[in-house]
């Protein structure tokens, strides 16, 4: 058996509960899930999934470009238009 150690991590309570529920549905516990994550990260030499911020999504960038073009064209956007678009 491999030489193992204990590792302590901090998670938001809801994140932990939801993760445990998901991992249980997948037939594993938190320890197994984190071992899989660590091994895949080492094999790939990177985080084994895409990390992104929705701000930089293609849809949001297109909306920002549209708004910039509107402002540059002299079109005034009302506060209502800005709030409405932000709720999508």
N, C-alpha and C positions, 0 to 999 in steps of 0.2 A: 504494500500500500504506500502511496505517496506521502511524503512528509508534509503535513498540513499545519496551518496556523489559523488562529481566529482573527478576523478583521471586523472592526466596528465602523459602521457608516451611519450618517444621519439622513433621515428622509422625513418629509412632511407626512404626518399621520395618514392623511387620505391617500397619498401616493402609495405608501406602504400597504395599506389595506387593499387598494385596488390592484396593486402588483401581485400581492399574495393570492388574491382571488383569481387573477388571470393565470398565474403560474400553476395554481392548483388545477384549473381547468385543463392546462396543458400537461398535467401529470408530473409536475416537479415542484420543488420548494424554492424559496428565495435563494438559498445557498447554491443550488444547482443552476438556477438562472444566471446568477452573477458569475459563476465559474464558466458557463458557456460564453457569456459576454466577454470575460477577460481572455479566454482562449482564442476566440474569434478575433479580438483586437490584436492580440499578439501575432496570429497567423497572417492577418491582413496588413499589419503595421499601421493601423488607423482605427478610428471608431467604426465598427462594422455596420453602420447605417448612416443615412444622410441626416445631418443636423441643419435645420434651416429656421429662418425667422419669416413669418408670414408677411412682414413688411416688404420683404424683397421678392415676393412671389411675382410671377409674370403679370397676373391680373392686377395686383396693386400697383406695380410699376407702370402699367399701361394707363391706369386711372390717374396716377400722378402726372404722367406725361400729358394726358388730355387736359388736366387742370392747368398745368403750366402753359400749354398752348392757349387755353382760354384767357388766362391772365395776360399773357403777352399780346393777345389780340384785343385786349381791352374789355373783355367780357367780365362783368362783376358777378361773383358768386355770392348768393345770399347765405346767411348762416344756416338756414333750413336745408339748402342743397348740400352743404358740407356735412351736416349731422346725418341727413338721410343716407348719403353715400357711405358714411362711416359705419352705419348699422348693418350693412350687407354682409 
